[in-house]
């Protein structure tokens, strides 16, 4: 009976710590997404497009290159969950949220730089992604996203 109680306690602690870590990770992820959404709404006055051709409007000023980058790390709980997902196949939603957060954060930082320059549009927006750390070092890694484009100020329009 003592061995069974020890076994249950040991696994209960392990599972409890996993659940605690997963819950903290979800909380921080949702808090980060809410902060990004608030920042995105503040920067709605700056439009972005992936069009390469800039319309020829008299008085348009090119304010140069604007960039935004974000590196978001994964946690061991996402790695654990994705390892289980590898057994059964299917979408790896844990990593989808990681990439989404990094992409949105990089875009917000690019928009913020354009807003500070007085731009009201960003043309030729591009995104570059790469992984950071991870499998080579046998650790949990992350994802880096770089967003860049050309900031423009069109006449008669003012960013919020």
KOLPAZA-335247 format. One record per residue (C-alpha): y, x negated, z negated; residue number from 1. Coordinates in Angstrom, 1 decimal, padded with zeros to 4 digits, always signed. Example, Ala and Ser with C-alpha at 12.3 -4.5 7.8 and 13.67 -1.06 7.14 Angstrom:
% residues 2
<node <-004.5,-012.3,-007.8>,1>
<node <-001.1,-013.7,-007.1>,2>
//
This chain:
% residues 160
<node <+000.0,+000.0,+000.0>,1>
<node <+002.3,-002.9,-000.8>,2>
<node <+001.8,-004.4,+002.6>,3>
<node <+002.6,-001.1,+004.3>,4>
<node <+005.8,-000.8,+002.3>,5>
<node <+006.8,-004.3,+003.2>,6>
<node <+006.1,-003.7,+006.9>,7>
<node <+008.1,-000.4,+006.9>,8>
<node <+011.0,-002.1,+005.0>,9>
<node <+011.0,-005.1,+007.4>,10>
<node <+011.1,-003.0,+010.6>,11>
<node <+013.4,-000.5,+009.0>,12>
<node <+016.0,-003.2,+008.4>,13>
<node <+015.6,-004.6,+011.9>,14>
<node <+015.9,-001.1,+013.5>,15>
<node <+018.8,-000.3,+011.2>,16>
<node <+020.7,-003.4,+012.2>,17>
<node <+020.0,-002.7,+015.8>,18>
<node <+021.4,+000.8,+015.5>,19>
<node <+024.4,-000.5,+013.5>,20>
<node <+025.2,-003.1,+016.2>,21>
<node <+024.8,-000.5,+018.9>,22>
<node <+027.1,+001.9,+017.2>,23>
<node <+029.8,-000.7,+016.6>,24>
<node <+029.5,-001.8,+020.2>,25>
<node <+029.9,+001.8,+021.5>,26>
<node <+032.9,+002.3,+019.2>,27>
<node <+034.7,-000.8,+020.4>,28>
<node <+033.9,+000.0,+024.1>,29>
<node <+035.3,+003.6,+023.8>,30>
<node <+038.4,+002.2,+022.0>,31>
<node <+038.9,-000.3,+024.8>,32>
<node <+038.6,+002.4,+027.5>,33>
<node <+041.1,+004.6,+025.7>,34>
<node <+043.6,+001.7,+025.5>,35>
<node <+043.1,+001.0,+029.2>,36>
<node <+043.7,+004.7,+030.0>,37>
<node <+046.9,+004.8,+028.0>,38>
<node <+048.1,+001.6,+029.7>,39>
<node <+047.2,+003.0,+033.2>,40>
<node <+049.2,+006.2,+032.6>,41>
<node <+052.3,+004.0,+031.6>,42>
<node <+052.0,+002.2,+035.0>,43>
<node <+051.6,+005.2,+037.3>,44>
<node <+054.9,+004.3,+039.0>,45>
<node <+053.4,+001.3,+040.7>,46>
<node <+051.2,+002.3,+043.6>,47>
<node <+048.3,+000.2,+044.9>,48>
<node <+046.5,+000.1,+048.2>,49>
<node <+044.0,-002.1,+050.0>,50>
<node <+045.9,-001.7,+053.3>,51>
<node <+046.8,-005.1,+054.8>,52>
<node <+049.7,-003.9,+056.9>,53>
<node <+053.0,-003.5,+055.1>,54>
<node <+055.1,-000.7,+056.5>,55>
<node <+058.3,-001.9,+058.2>,56>
<node <+061.0,-000.3,+056.1>,57>
<node <+064.4,-001.8,+056.1>,58>
<node <+065.3,-003.2,+052.7>,59>
<node <+061.7,-003.8,+051.5>,60>
<node <+061.5,-006.9,+049.3>,61>
<node <+058.3,-008.9,+049.0>,62>
<node <+058.0,-010.1,+045.4>,63>
<node <+055.0,-012.3,+045.9>,64>
<node <+051.5,-012.5,+044.7>,65>
<node <+050.5,-010.6,+041.5>,66>
<node <+047.2,-011.2,+039.7>,67>
<node <+045.3,-009.8,+036.8>,68>
<node <+042.1,-011.1,+035.4>,69>
<node <+039.7,-009.9,+032.7>,70>
<node <+036.6,-011.3,+031.2>,71>
<node <+034.5,-008.9,+029.2>,72>
<node <+031.5,-010.1,+027.3>,73>
<node <+028.3,-008.2,+026.8>,74>
<node <+026.6,-008.0,+023.5>,75>
<node <+023.0,-008.6,+022.5>,76>
<node <+022.4,-004.9,+022.1>,77>
<node <+023.3,-004.3,+025.7>,78>
<node <+021.0,-007.2,+026.7>,79>
<node <+018.2,-005.6,+024.5>,80>
<node <+018.7,-002.2,+026.1>,81>
<node <+018.8,-003.6,+029.6>,82>
<node <+015.6,-005.6,+028.9>,83>
<node <+013.9,-002.3,+028.0>,84>
<node <+015.4,-000.7,+031.2>,85>
<node <+013.8,-003.5,+033.3>,86>
<node <+010.4,-002.4,+032.1>,87>
<node <+010.9,+001.1,+033.6>,88>
<node <+013.4,+000.5,+036.4>,89>
<node <+016.4,+002.6,+037.2>,90>
<node <+020.1,+002.2,+036.8>,91>
<node <+021.4,-000.2,+034.2>,92>
<node <+024.2,+001.9,+032.8>,93>
<node <+024.9,-000.6,+030.0>,94>
<node <+026.1,-003.1,+032.6>,95>
<node <+028.0,-000.5,+034.6>,96>
<node <+030.3,+000.2,+031.7>,97>
<node <+030.8,-003.6,+031.3>,98>
<node <+031.9,-004.0,+035.0>,99>
<node <+034.0,-000.8,+034.9>,100>
<node <+035.9,-002.0,+031.8>,101>
<node <+036.5,-005.5,+033.3>,102>
<node <+037.7,-004.0,+036.7>,103>
<node <+040.1,-001.5,+035.1>,104>
<node <+041.5,-004.1,+032.7>,105>
<node <+042.1,-006.6,+035.6>,106>
<node <+043.9,-003.9,+037.6>,107>
<node <+046.0,-002.9,+034.6>,108>
<node <+047.0,-006.5,+034.1>,109>
<node <+047.9,-006.9,+037.8>,110>
<node <+049.9,-003.6,+037.7>,111>
<node <+051.7,-004.8,+034.5>,112>
<node <+052.8,-008.1,+036.2>,113>
<node <+054.0,-006.1,+039.3>,114>
<node <+056.0,-003.8,+037.0>,115>
<node <+057.6,-006.7,+035.2>,116>
<node <+058.7,-008.1,+038.6>,117>
<node <+060.3,-004.7,+039.5>,118>
<node <+057.7,-003.8,+042.2>,119>
<node <+056.8,-000.2,+043.0>,120>
<node <+053.8,-001.0,+045.2>,121>
<node <+051.1,-003.5,+045.6>,122>
<node <+049.5,-004.0,+049.0>,123>
<node <+046.4,-005.8,+050.2>,124>
<node <+044.7,-005.4,+046.7>,125>
<node <+041.5,-007.3,+046.4>,126>
<node <+038.9,-007.7,+043.6>,127>
<node <+036.7,-010.7,+042.9>,128>
<node <+033.9,-010.6,+040.4>,129>
<node <+031.7,-013.2,+038.9>,130>
<node <+029.3,-013.6,+036.0>,131>
<node <+030.1,-015.8,+033.0>,132>
<node <+027.4,-017.6,+031.0>,133>
<node <+024.3,-015.6,+030.7>,134>
<node <+020.9,-016.5,+032.1>,135>
<node <+021.4,-020.2,+032.7>,136>
<node <+022.2,-020.7,+029.0>,137>
<node <+019.7,-018.0,+027.8>,138>
<node <+022.6,-016.2,+026.1>,139>
<node <+024.3,-012.9,+026.6>,140>
<node <+027.0,-013.4,+029.2>,141>
<node <+029.8,-011.4,+030.6>,142>
<node <+031.6,-010.5,+033.7>,143>
<node <+035.0,-011.7,+035.1>,144>
<node <+037.1,-009.7,+037.4>,145>
<node <+040.2,-011.0,+039.2>,146>
<node <+042.5,-008.5,+040.9>,147>
<node <+045.3,-009.7,+043.2>,148>
<node <+047.7,-008.3,+045.8>,149>
<node <+051.2,-008.6,+047.2>,150>
<node <+053.9,-006.9,+045.1>,151>
<node <+056.6,-005.0,+047.1>,152>
<node <+059.8,-003.2,+046.2>,153>
<node <+060.6,-000.4,+048.5>,154>
<node <+064.2,+000.8,+048.7>,155>
<node <+065.2,+003.9,+046.9>,156>
<node <+062.1,+004.0,+044.6>,157>
<node <+062.1,+002.7,+041.1>,158>
<node <+059.1,+002.0,+038.9>,159>
<node <+058.8,+003.9,+035.7>,160>
//
